[in-house]
Amino acid sequence: MKKSNVKKLTVTAIFAAVAVVGSLFSFPVFGSKCAPVQHLVNILCAVTVGPWWALAQAFVASLIRNLIGLGSPLAFPGSMCGALLGGLLYKYGKKLPFAYVGEVVGTGLIGGMLSYPIAYLVMGNHAAALFTFVVPFLISTCGGTIVAIIITLPLSKSGMLKKMRDSLE
């Protein structure tokens, strides 16, 4: 394994750990657990390590949260779609607002709608509909995205974000 991949793997694992610990600070909204720290971590991971590493981080964090009882199966589509879309938009758009919009649209809209079949088929929630989880996911992702903006904008303006990315290459 190349040295840069080991660095990226390490940073991704740290981000996943932060997301799991951060899920202790969650709140229920309309039947879903909102964990804004996950969305903060998705953006930080996407803009430092890249979209595929952010996707892996979201999957690992969701898996661990479910295994230890801190999450639900709805964590998978919500966090993974936001992390991947935020990372891809940032990778190709090269501007932080693309990562923010990608996280919100990926988690809130796409992840919220993809949660419907999971809630219906896996969790047995027959009252769920296609847009049932969009509002709670939007609430969660907007909270995490606002915190990410507060953190990433100063890092970007100071040049630290670029140095962080460059150190992982």
C-alpha positions in Angstrom: 0.0 0.0 0.0 1.3 3.4 -0.9 2.3 5.8 1.9 -0.4 8.3 0.8 -3.1 5.6 1.0 -2.0 4.7 4.5 -2.3 8.4 5.5 -5.7 8.7 3.9 -6.9 5.5 5.5 -5.7 6.7 8.9 -7.4 10.1 8.5 -10.6 8.4 7.3 -10.6 6.1 10.4 -10.2 9.1 12.7 -13.1 10.9 11.0 -15.2 7.7 11.3 -14.4 7.5 15.0 -15.3 11.2 15.5 -18.6 10.6 13.8 -19.4 7.6 16.0 -18.6 9.5 19.2 -20.4 12.5 17.9 -23.5 10.4 17.4 -23.9 10.5 21.2 -25.2 14.0 20.5 -28.3 13.1 18.5 -31.9 14.0 18.7 -35.1 12.4 17.4 -37.1 14.2 14.7 -40.2 12.4 13.2 -38.9 8.9 13.9 -35.3 9.4 12.8 -32.2 10.0 14.8 -30.6 13.2 13.7 -26.8 13.3 14.2 -25.4 16.6 12.9 -21.8 15.6 13.8 -22.0 12.9 11.0 -22.7 15.6 8.4 -19.9 17.8 9.7 -17.5 14.9 9.5 -18.8 14.0 6.0 -17.8 17.5 4.7 -14.5 17.6 6.5 -13.6 14.1 5.1 -14.8 15.0 1.6 -12.7 18.2 1.4 -9.6 16.7 2.9 -9.4 13.1 1.8 -11.8 12.9 -1.1 -15.2 11.5 -2.1 -14.5 7.8 -2.0 -12.8 8.0 1.3 -15.7 10.1 2.6 -18.1 7.4 1.4 -16.0 4.8 3.2 -16.0 6.9 6.4 -19.8 7.3 6.3 -20.3 3.6 5.8 -17.9 2.6 8.6 -19.4 5.1 11.0 -23.0 4.0 10.1 -22.0 0.4 10.6 -20.4 0.9 14.0 -23.3 3.2 15.1 -25.7 0.4 14.2 -23.6 -2.4 15.8 -23.4 -0.5 19.1 -27.0 0.7 19.1 -26.4 4.4 18.5 -28.0 4.5 15.0 -30.6 3.0 12.8 -30.4 1.4 9.3 -31.5 4.9 8.0 -27.9 6.1 8.8 -26.6 4.3 5.7 -28.4 6.1 2.9 -28.4 9.4 4.7 -24.7 9.7 5.5 -23.3 7.9 2.5 -25.2 9.8 -0.2 -24.3 13.1 1.4 -20.6 12.2 1.9 -20.2 11.0 -1.7 -22.2 13.8 -3.4 -20.4 16.4 -1.3 -17.1 14.9 -2.1 -17.7 14.6 -5.8 -19.1 18.1 -6.2 -16.1 19.5 -4.3 -13.6 17.4 -6.3 -14.9 18.7 -9.6 -16.1 22.1 -8.5 -13.1 23.0 -6.4 -15.1 25.3 -4.2 -16.3 24.7 -0.6 -20.0 25.6 -1.3 -20.2 22.6 -3.7 -19.3 20.3 -0.8 -22.0 22.0 1.4 -24.7 21.8 -1.3 -23.7 18.2 -2.1 -24.0 17.2 1.6 -27.4 18.8 2.0 -28.8 17.5 -1.2 -27.2 14.1 -0.9 -28.3 13.5 2.7 -31.5 15.6 2.9 -33.1 14.8 -0.4 -31.5 11.7 -1.9 -30.7 9.9 1.4 -34.1 10.9 2.8 -35.9 9.4 -0.2 -33.7 6.3 -0.2 -34.6 5.7 3.4 -38.2 5.0 2.6 -37.6 1.4 1.2 -35.3 0.7 4.1 -37.8 1.9 6.6 -40.6 0.0 4.9 -38.9 -3.3 4.1 -36.2 -3.6 6.7 -37.6 -1.8 9.7 -41.3 -2.7 9.0 -42.4 0.9 9.1 -45.5 0.7 6.9 -46.5 4.3 7.7 -43.4 5.6 6.0 -43.7 7.3 2.6 -41.2 8.5 0.0 -40.7 11.9 1.6 -41.1 10.9 5.3 -37.5 11.3 6.1 -36.6 14.3 4.0 -37.4 16.9 6.6 -35.6 15.3 9.5 -32.6 14.5 7.4 -32.5 18.1 6.1 -32.7 19.4 9.7 -29.8 17.2 10.7 -27.6 17.9 7.7 -28.2 21.6 7.8 -27.0 21.7 11.4 -23.9 19.8 10.6 -23.3 21.8 7.4 -23.5 25.1 9.3 -20.8 23.9 11.8 -18.7 22.7 8.8 -19.0 26.1 7.2 -17.8 27.7 10.5 -14.8 25.4 10.5 -13.8 25.1 6.9 -14.1 28.7 5.7 -11.4 30.0 8.1 -9.2 26.9 7.3 -9.6 27.6 3.6 -8.9 31.4 3.9 -5.7 30.7 6.0 -4.4 28.1 3.5 -4.5 25.3 6.1 -7.1 23.3 4.2 -4.9 23.1 1.2 -1.9 22.2 3.3 -3.9 19.4 4.9 -4.9 18.0 1.5 -1.4 18.3 0.2 0.0 16.5 3.2 -2.1 13.5 2.4 -0.9 13.2 -1.2 
